[in-house]
């Protein structure tokens, strides 16, 4: 209790000094006590103490539950991505290959047909097959881009920007410092989906046609910035912005990124555009506490 004695001795008249400490009772039980001492003008001291042990235990339980929810949300994202990847692999190994073979056989058949009317029909069928193959390729990229796993994050983002420029007519300027930067698969997926979501938000809400993306290594981190010169928003409403512009998606990505040791930062002003930065550790040392991991 020496801390309390020091507080009392050093207190000035009217000064309020709160302090929380763990004390051991006569029966050996540990209690968390919140002390509040006020120095009176007559030299006496008015002391209030409150047993907050149960409240602290409840707060710790809540913290653990929140950590478990973040972990489960991350595991759900990774599981969904693995299922998508498996589904895309099945499509490529069956439907896409069969369509490609069908187109080759059809083109060979067309060479043997002399009738112009039949040839026109075959040309139309061949064109539809080519269109279907392209649509499947686009759908599989949206579901699970193979380049993300085969080459890496930078190449996947480059493909994404090219696709979105063609699809939406926006101009995306991509700058990559080309430094060595490898992320584990979990973070790669998370960052790619975040960049994808941010670009869709620019298309839907920013009211601009210009977007800048930068990928750079900063010591032991990778920093990815997505910046636009659109309408911007009030930075005091950061979390409401994440909900409003990205639904639960961006807010949950922020939570998951923080859980993995990264940061999600937003700089914006109304009428001044928006810059979103993802700071991601290159080497993720995930600590799995038995009390947290479900």
C-alpha positions, 0 to 999 in steps of 0.5 A: 500500500506504499503507493497509496501513502505516497499519493496521499503525502504528495497530494495538493488540496483538492487534487484528485488521484485515481489509481488501480492496483491488485491487492492480496486479501487476508484469505489470500485472494487477489482483488483488483481495487480502484482507489480514489483519494482527494486531499482536503483543505484541512489536511485530511484525505477523503478516500474511496475504494472500489472492488472492480475485480469482476468488472476486469474479469468481464472485460478480459473475457470480452477481449478474448471473445473479440480476439476469437471473432477476429481470428475466426473472421480471418480463418473464414476468409482464408477458407473461402479463398481456398474453396474458390481456388479449388473451384477455379482449378476444377473449371480450368481442368474440365470446362475451359479445356473442353471448350478449347478442344471443342473450338479447335475441332470446330475450326478444323471442321470449318476448313472441310466445309465448302457450303458458305451457309454452313460455314457462317453458322460454324463461324458464329458457333466458334465466336460464341465459344471464344466469347464463353472462354473469355467470360470464364477466364474473367470469372475465374480471375474474379474468383481466384486469380491464378497469378496471385499464387503463381507469381505474386501480389505485384503481378496480380495487382497489375492484372487487376488494374488492367482488367478494371481499366478495360471494364470501367474506363478509368485510368490507373497509374501503378508504380512498383519499386520492384524490390523483393517483397514476399508475403505469406499466402494469408496476407497476399489474399487479404491485401489483394482483396483489399486493393480490389475492394478499394478500386471498386469503391473508387469506381462507385463512389469517388466520382473520378477517373484517375487512380494511383497505386503504389507498391513499395518496400519499407524496411520489413514492411510492404506499403500499398497506397491507393489514392484518388482525387475524388470527392473525399470525406470527413476523416472523423467518420473513418469507420462509418466510411468503411461501412458505407463505402465498402459494407462489412468488407473493408471494415473486416479487412481492417480488423483482420489486417491489424490482427496479422500485425499490419495497419490500415490508414486513411487520409482524406478531406471533403473535395480533396480525394482519398488515400488509403495505405496498407502497411503489411509485415513481410514476415508474419510471426503469428502468435497463437495463444491457447486462450485466444485460438478457438 
